[in-house]
Amino acid sequence: MHLLLFIGGALLRLYLMSNSFFKNLCDGTIFSTPLTSWSRVTEGYFLMQQGISPYEGDMVHESPLTLILYSFLIKYCEAWIPIIFILVDICTAHILMLTAQAFIKKQLLEQKARPPPAGGAAPLPVTEEQLQPTARLVAAVYLFNPCTAVSCAALSTAGLHQLPLALVFYTAVTGRWPACVACLGVSCYLDLYPAVLLVPLLALAADAGRSRLLTALGCAAVTGALLLLSAHGLGGWSFLRATYGFMLWTWDLSPNVGLFWYFFTEMFQHFESLFIATFQINAFIYAVPLTLRFRDRPVLVMFALLVLMVIFKSYPSVAEAGLYLALLPLWRPLAPYARYAFPVSCFYLSVTVLAPVMWTLWIHAGSANANFFFAVTLAYNAAQIFLVTDLLFAQLKRDHALRHGSNTEVDGKPAKLVLC
């Protein structure tokens, strides 16, 4: 069954790569951004072949080591590049499946060690029968999600960025601590925003009896070593402005599925610094309060921060949403306590249909304007906000039921627990 899933995901991507309709769809910034566009990678490769630093202009924003890797692939394995991208997605799906198996086994052990609730019926338990179906569902959601499949067909380098992030979750759940720290360091090198995951990982380190200081220093050491290698390979630090500076200051306001581009297109220039700082802080500020509130559930905090990272990063693409949507089945026990599952599902389905339609009407047909596409991106980000808040509230409700039972009474009468 697992093999059939992987073969089906690979065939779907091969079909999308060969279909002219989806090739035109892939041209939009829904599936690739200035940070993950393959056309910009090829531009960087051409500049390097001419002996010009790829970071002198304003086209290339990939990290130096990955740009060198892509240049090697273009030079020696150009015909195999689509296959390599597909294999990266297959590896990510396999890692997510292993993460799901390890996470459910961990939940089963915690459930056996937990005392029964004080009164009333217990919440729906996690069972061993859920292990393999949930793991397969996680892999299927990643492999057959339009977000990841079309992004892979567009040769978006976001797929490579997802691989170390998936490894962070897998190694955190399985307790492979040195590997977890190394994978997070690699993720921070590729993209600044995964640094927010360090806060719940420090809580997880304390629970596992590991040193929080060594964890933080290890992550910083891996990222620092990669930066030093990059500076050595390029003969300087000029890449910092074109990579991390570009992420932080958002100089390119080309449309994407994020919140930055439209807002700062309309912004008066002398207000830009204040509001850029405000927007960027939102990607990081929730890490500490969420970790403190859900101190005993660091993996849930990591998932919530992953969603918030996709919402508030400066250049998001729908490929990044594919990762957290694949992990969503891990929290199936919270489904009875969720309030907005149906509206959020409708939001996602509507956005999936309307986003490429509005993009085509605006850019190709010229019969719409930026407001149409931005309205879809607002709906998309609203859906993500409702998803993460509903999930966290559902966890609070389930925790209450675990402690006090599901049958709640007030003054001897049945009551319903509602968190507002």
LOKEZA-454641 format. One record per residue (C-alpha): chain; x, y, z; residue number from 1. Coordinates in pm, whole numbers, plus 50000, padded with zeros to 5 digits. Example, Ala and Ser with C-alpha at 12.3 -4.5 7.8 and 13.67 -1.06 7.14 Angstrom:
% residues 2
{"A" {51230 49550 50780} 1}
{"A" {51367 49894 50714} 2}
//
This chain:
% residues 420
{"A" {50000 50000 50000} 1}
{"A" {50279 50242 50089} 2}
{"A" {50460 50168 49764} 3}
{"A" {50143 50233 49563} 4}
{"A" {50107 50572 49732} 5}
{"A" {50460 50673 49639} 6}
{"A" {50425 50548 49281} 7}
{"A" {50093 50734 49246} 8}
{"A" {50246 51057 49379} 9}
{"A" {50539 51027 49138} 10}
{"A" {50312 50958 48838} 11}
{"A" {50092 51255 48929} 12}
{"A" {50394 51485 48928} 13}
{"A" {50521 51344 48598} 14}
{"A" {50178 51406 48444} 15}
{"A" {50167 51766 48569} 16}
{"A" {50516 51832 48434} 17}
{"A" {50415 51711 48087} 18}
{"A" {50075 51887 48076} 19}
{"A" {50076 52226 47900} 20}
{"A" {49782 52361 48105} 21}
{"A" {49960 52305 48434} 22}
{"A" {50285 52442 48288} 23}
{"A" {50106 52773 48230} 24}
{"A" {49955 52755 48578} 25}
{"A" {50299 52704 48729} 26}
{"A" {50419 53037 48592} 27}
{"A" {50231 53226 48862} 28}
{"A" {50374 53325 49198} 29}
{"A" {50117 53107 49377} 30}
{"A" {50354 52811 49353} 31}
{"A" {50694 52979 49349} 32}
{"A" {50832 53302 49491} 33}
{"A" {51148 53509 49433} 34}
{"A" {51311 53284 49695} 35}
{"A" {51210 52952 49538} 36}
{"A" {51179 53022 49165} 37}
{"A" {51371 52782 48942} 38}
{"A" {51408 53045 48669} 39}
{"A" {51605 53259 48915} 40}
{"A" {51824 52960 48998} 41}
{"A" {51909 52917 48630} 42}
{"A" {51984 53290 48612} 43}
{"A" {52224 53250 48905} 44}
{"A" {52390 52955 48732} 45}
{"A" {52441 53161 48416} 46}
{"A" {52596 53446 48614} 47}
{"A" {52832 53207 48792} 48}
{"A" {52939 53062 48456} 49}
{"A" {53027 53415 48342} 50}
{"A" {53237 53476 48653} 51}
{"A" {52984 53723 48798} 52}
{"A" {52859 53703 49155} 53}
{"A" {52492 53596 49138} 54}
{"A" {52415 53825 49433} 55}
{"A" {52526 54151 49270} 56}
{"A" {52188 54207 49107} 57}
{"A" {51838 54161 49239} 58}
{"A" {51744 53831 49078} 59}
{"A" {51899 53552 49286} 60}
{"A" {51805 53497 49652} 61}
{"A" {51883 53128 49705} 62}
{"A" {52135 53043 49975} 63}
{"A" {52487 52999 49829} 64}
{"A" {52538 52628 49906} 65}
{"A" {52205 52527 49754} 66}
{"A" {52278 52747 49453} 67}
{"A" {52608 52561 49408} 68}
{"A" {52420 52230 49437} 69}
{"A" {52164 52337 49176} 70}
{"A" {52443 52460 48948} 71}
{"A" {52606 52117 48969} 72}
{"A" {52273 51952 48878} 73}
{"A" {52215 52189 48584} 74}
{"A" {52565 52128 48453} 75}
{"A" {52582 51749 48485} 76}
{"A" {52228 51616 48537} 77}
{"A" {51998 51865 48366} 78}
{"A" {51777 51598 48208} 79}
{"A" {51725 51435 48549} 80}
{"A" {51631 51748 48743} 81}
{"A" {51250 51683 48732} 82}
{"A" {51309 51327 48857} 83}
{"A" {51529 51460 49140} 84}
{"A" {51256 51702 49248} 85}
{"A" {51004 51417 49248} 86}
{"A" {51237 51198 49456} 87}
{"A" {51279 51480 49709} 88}
{"A" {50900 51497 49749} 89}
{"A" {50880 51118 49785} 90}
{"A" {51149 51127 50056} 91}
{"A" {50963 51402 50241} 92}
{"A" {50638 51203 50227} 93}
{"A" {50817 50894 50360} 94}
{"A" {50969 51091 50648} 95}
{"A" {50627 51236 50735} 96}
{"A" {50479 50886 50735} 97}
{"A" {50749 50766 50975} 98}
{"A" {50682 51074 51189} 99}
{"A" {50314 50984 51209} 100}
{"A" {50393 50627 51315} 101}
{"A" {50635 50740 51586} 102}
{"A" {50399 51012 51710} 103}
{"A" {50101 50777 51748} 104}
{"A" {50317 50520 51929} 105}
{"A" {50426 50796 52166} 106}
{"A" {50063 50897 52222} 107}
{"A" {49972 50535 52302} 108}
{"A" {50244 50516 52566} 109}
{"A" {50134 50847 52722} 110}
{"A" {49773 50730 52720} 111}
{"A" {49858 50410 52908} 112}
{"A" {50052 50603 53171} 113}
{"A" {49776 50863 53218} 114}
{"A" {49528 50811 53503} 115}
{"A" {49157 50788 53411} 116}
{"A" {48955 51114 53423} 117}
{"A" {48805 51220 53753} 118}
{"A" {48446 51176 53645} 119}
{"A" {48232 51106 53344} 120}
{"A" {48321 50941 53019} 121}
{"A" {48677 50962 52890} 122}
{"A" {48757 51137 52562} 123}
{"A" {48797 50933 52248} 124}
{"A" {49125 50743 52297} 125}
{"A" {49407 50687 52052} 126}
{"A" {49407 50323 51939} 127}
{"A" {49665 50099 51776} 128}
{"A" {49427 50050 51481} 129}
{"A" {49482 50417 51390} 130}
{"A" {49857 50373 51346} 131}
{"A" {49892 50254 50986} 132}
{"A" {49581 50432 50842} 133}
{"A" {49693 50766 50987} 134}
{"A" {50048 50719 50861} 135}
{"A" {49920 50639 50511} 136}
{"A" {49684 50937 50527} 137}
{"A" {49972 51170 50616} 138}
{"A" {50174 51047 50317} 139}
{"A" {49872 51065 50086} 140}
{"A" {49786 51421 50186} 141}
{"A" {50140 51531 50109} 142}
{"A" {50173 51339 49783} 143}
{"A" {49830 51421 49635} 144}
{"A" {49786 51771 49769} 145}
{"A" {49763 52022 49478} 146}
{"A" {49986 52258 49678} 147}
{"A" {50283 52022 49676} 148}
{"A" {50216 51842 49348} 149}
{"A" {50190 52154 49131} 150}
{"A" {50480 52319 49316} 151}
{"A" {50696 52018 49235} 152}
{"A" {50584 52039 48872} 153}
{"A" {50687 52407 48876} 154}
{"A" {51033 52299 49004} 155}
{"A" {50988 52522 49307} 156}
{"A" {51286 52485 49538} 157}
{"A" {51043 52502 49833} 158}
{"A" {51037 52122 49809} 159}
{"A" {51403 52107 49914} 160}
{"A" {51331 52347 50202} 161}
{"A" {51054 52116 50326} 162}
{"A" {51284 51815 50356} 163}
{"A" {51493 51934 50657} 164}
{"A" {51176 52070 50822} 165}
{"A" {51013 51728 50793} 166}
{"A" {51330 51579 50942} 167}
{"A" {51307 51825 51234} 168}
{"A" {50963 51686 51322} 169}
{"A" {51071 51324 51275} 170}
{"A" {51387 51351 51483} 171}
{"A" {51207 51553 51754} 172}
{"A" {50933 51289 51789} 173}
{"A" {51177 50996 51786} 174}
{"A" {51426 51160 52023} 175}
{"A" {51723 51169 51783} 176}
{"A" {51850 51487 51938} 177}
{"A" {52181 51561 51759} 178}
{"A" {52013 51500 51423} 179}
{"A" {51721 51723 51525} 180}
{"A" {51953 52011 51614} 181}
{"A" {52147 51967 51288} 182}
{"A" {51828 51961 51075} 183}
{"A" {51698 52276 51243} 184}
{"A" {52033 52446 51179} 185}
{"A" {52009 52353 50809} 186}
{"A" {51649 52482 50795} 187}
{"A" {51754 52812 50951} 188}
{"A" {52031 52842 50692} 189}
{"A" {51786 52788 50406} 190}
{"A" {51521 53019 50553} 191}
{"A" {51529 53244 50860} 192}
{"A" {51179 53167 50982} 193}
{"A" {51230 52805 51105} 194}
{"A" {51436 52957 51388} 195}
{"A" {51102 53004 51565} 196}
{"A" {51088 52625 51618} 197}
{"A" {51389 52646 51850} 198}
{"A" {51168 52761 52141} 199}
{"A" {50947 52446 52160} 200}
{"A" {51253 52233 52087} 201}
{"A" {51418 52378 52396} 202}
{"A" {51114 52269 52597} 203}
{"A" {51135 51925 52437} 204}
{"A" {51506 51912 52521} 205}
{"A" {51432 51981 52887} 206}
{"A" {51172 51701 52893} 207}
{"A" {51424 51461 52738} 208}
{"A" {51690 51553 52992} 209}
{"A" {51900 51738 52736} 210}
{"A" {52079 52067 52791} 211}
{"A" {51884 52361 52650} 212}
{"A" {52202 52564 52621} 213}
{"A" {52377 52295 52418} 214}
{"A" {52068 52261 52199} 215}
{"A" {52064 52633 52117} 216}
{"A" {52442 52644 52069} 217}
{"A" {52433 52333 51847} 218}
{"A" {52170 52485 51618} 219}
{"A" {52364 52813 51601} 220}
{"A" {52688 52623 51532} 221}
{"A" {52539 52431 51237} 222}
{"A" {52392 52747 51084} 223}
{"A" {52713 52940 51148} 224}
{"A" {52926 52667 50990} 225}
{"A" {52710 52672 50675} 226}
{"A" {52734 53051 50659} 227}
{"A" {53113 53035 50690} 228}
{"A" {53127 52777 50410} 229}
{"A" {52911 53007 50198} 230}
{"A" {53135 53306 50263} 231}
{"A" {53443 53098 50186} 232}
{"A" {53294 52971 49860} 233}
{"A" {53192 53319 49742} 234}
{"A" {53486 53508 49884} 235}
{"A" {53275 53742 50096} 236}
{"A" {52951 53807 50280} 237}
{"A" {52766 53988 50003} 238}
{"A" {52508 53709 49989} 239}
{"A" {52363 53808 50329} 240}
{"A" {52189 54114 50187} 241}
{"A" {52050 53921 49890} 242}
{"A" {51920 53631 50101} 243}
{"A" {51834 53714 50462} 244}
{"A" {51819 54089 50404} 245}
{"A" {51580 54028 50115} 246}
{"A" {51354 53817 50339} 247}
{"A" {51349 54074 50617} 248}
{"A" {51310 54395 50417} 249}
{"A" {51085 54257 50136} 250}
{"A" {51227 54470 49855} 251}
{"A" {51041 54268 49590} 252}
{"A" {50665 54331 49613} 253}
{"A" {50562 54092 49338} 254}
{"A" {50227 53925 49421} 255}
{"A" {50219 53606 49625} 256}
{"A" {49984 53433 49869} 257}
{"A" {50120 53630 50166} 258}
{"A" {50013 53950 50337} 259}
{"A" {50314 54174 50266} 260}
{"A" {50299 54260 49898} 261}
{"A" {49962 54435 49870} 262}
{"A" {49990 54616 50203} 263}
{"A" {50335 54759 50132} 264}
{"A" {50247 54851 49775} 265}
{"A" {49993 55094 49925} 266}
{"A" {50215 55200 50216} 267}
{"A" {50369 55549 50238} 268}
{"A" {50745 55503 50220} 269}
{"A" {50827 55681 50547} 270}
{"A" {50607 55429 50736} 271}
{"A" {50765 55121 50578} 272}
{"A" {51032 55046 50840} 273}
{"A" {50783 55055 51127} 274}
{"A" {50530 54827 50963} 275}
{"A" {50789 54587 50820} 276}
{"A" {50923 54539 51173} 277}
{"A" {50568 54490 51302} 278}
{"A" {50487 54232 51035} 279}
{"A" {50814 54043 51084} 280}
{"A" {50774 54030 51463} 281}
{"A" {50444 53844 51416} 282}
{"A" {50631 53547 51271} 283}
{"A" {50833 53506 51594} 284}
{"A" {50643 53664 51883} 285}
{"A" {50401 53376 51947} 286}
{"A" {50669 53113 52012} 287}
{"A" {50726 53185 52381} 288}
{"A" {50360 53228 52496} 289}
{"A" {50244 52919 52307} 290}
{"A" {50530 52711 52447} 291}
{"A" {50452 52827 52801} 292}
{"A" {50079 52757 52763} 293}
{"A" {50123 52414 52600} 294}
{"A" {50437 52324 52791} 295}
{"A" {50358 51952 52792} 296}
{"A" {50278 51938 52416} 297}
{"A" {50582 52082 52234} 298}
{"A" {50508 51896 51908} 299}
{"A" {50167 52065 51890} 300}
{"A" {50340 52400 51947} 301}
{"A" {50583 52321 51665} 302}
{"A" {50289 52249 51436} 303}
{"A" {50111 52572 51536} 304}
{"A" {50428 52776 51482} 305}
{"A" {50475 52612 51143} 306}
{"A" {50130 52736 51039} 307}
{"A" {50196 53085 51181} 308}
{"A" {50530 53091 51000} 309}
{"A" {50355 53028 50669} 310}
{"A" {50104 53304 50745} 311}
{"A" {50348 53576 50846} 312}
{"A" {50662 53507 50640} 313}
{"A" {50740 53764 50374} 314}
{"A" {50744 53536 50067} 315}
{"A" {50520 53233 50129} 316}
{"A" {50397 52988 49869} 317}
{"A" {50128 52724 49885} 318}
{"A" {50398 52454 49879} 319}
{"A" {50475 52538 50242} 320}
{"A" {50111 52484 50338} 321}
{"A" {50138 52131 50203} 322}
{"A" {50373 52033 50486} 323}
{"A" {50147 52130 50776} 324}
{"A" {49834 52000 50599} 325}
{"A" {50006 51662 50574} 326}
{"A" {50077 51666 50948} 327}
{"A" {49720 51767 51036} 328}
{"A" {49589 51402 51062} 329}
{"A" {49819 51353 51362} 330}
{"A" {49563 51546 51566} 331}
{"A" {49259 51339 51471} 332}
{"A" {49169 51287 51841} 333}
{"A" {49099 51662 51858} 334}
{"A" {48837 51648 51582} 335}
{"A" {48535 51603 51818} 336}
{"A" {48637 51922 52000} 337}
{"A" {48692 52139 51692} 338}
{"A" {48428 52400 51610} 339}
{"A" {48532 52530 51268} 340}
{"A" {48638 52220 51077} 341}
{"A" {48367 52257 50811} 342}
{"A" {48411 52634 50748} 343}
{"A" {48790 52597 50733} 344}
{"A" {48758 52309 50484} 345}
{"A" {48529 52521 50269} 346}
{"A" {48777 52809 50284} 347}
{"A" {49060 52586 50163} 348}
{"A" {48854 52433 49882} 349}
{"A" {48734 52774 49765} 350}
{"A" {49083 52920 49768} 351}
{"A" {49224 52621 49580} 352}
{"A" {48978 52687 49297} 353}
{"A" {48969 53067 49304} 354}
{"A" {49340 53150 49343} 355}
{"A" {49452 53031 48996} 356}
{"A" {49129 53168 48844} 357}
{"A" {49181 53518 48987} 358}
{"A" {49548 53511 48894} 359}
{"A" {49464 53419 48533} 360}
{"A" {49189 53684 48511} 361}
{"A" {49423 53950 48647} 362}
{"A" {49756 53872 48478} 363}
{"A" {49665 53685 48158} 364}
{"A" {49311 53795 48066} 365}
{"A" {49335 54150 48206} 366}
{"A" {48969 54139 48312} 367}
{"A" {49033 54170 48688} 368}
{"A" {49269 54364 48913} 369}
{"A" {49493 54309 49216} 370}
{"A" {49199 54338 49458} 371}
{"A" {49046 54015 49328} 372}
{"A" {49362 53813 49385} 373}
{"A" {49436 53979 49720} 374}
{"A" {49083 53895 49841} 375}
{"A" {49163 53528 49777} 376}
{"A" {49492 53554 49966} 377}
{"A" {49309 53716 50260} 378}
{"A" {49064 53425 50264} 379}
{"A" {49354 53182 50248} 380}
{"A" {49533 53340 50544} 381}
{"A" {49207 53370 50739} 382}
{"A" {49155 52995 50689} 383}
{"A" {49501 52926 50828} 384}
{"A" {49437 53146 51131} 385}
{"A" {49106 52974 51202} 386}
{"A" {49274 52636 51159} 387}
{"A" {49551 52697 51413} 388}
{"A" {49328 52870 51670} 389}
{"A" {49061 52602 51646} 390}
{"A" {49324 52330 51688} 391}
{"A" {49470 52493 51999} 392}
{"A" {49127 52549 52155} 393}
{"A" {49033 52188 52077} 394}
{"A" {49347 52073 52262} 395}
{"A" {49246 52281 52566} 396}
{"A" {48900 52125 52563} 397}
{"A" {49041 51772 52536} 398}
{"A" {49288 51841 52818} 399}
{"A" {48996 51954 53034} 400}
{"A" {48807 51635 52949} 401}
{"A" {49112 51425 53032} 402}
{"A" {49127 51580 53377} 403}
{"A" {48760 51610 53463} 404}
{"A" {48577 51378 53227} 405}
{"A" {48349 51460 52936} 406}
{"A" {48030 51491 53140} 407}
{"A" {48039 51846 53279} 408}
{"A" {47765 51966 53510} 409}
{"A" {47687 52308 53656} 410}
{"A" {47445 52315 53951} 411}
{"A" {47353 51955 53880} 412}
{"A" {47256 52025 53518} 413}
{"A" {47442 51915 53203} 414}
{"A" {47667 52189 53065} 415}
{"A" {47873 52239 52753} 416}
{"A" {48233 52363 52764} 417}
{"A" {48284 52657 52525} 418}
{"A" {48609 52850 52497} 419}
{"A" {48569 53201 52355} 420}
//
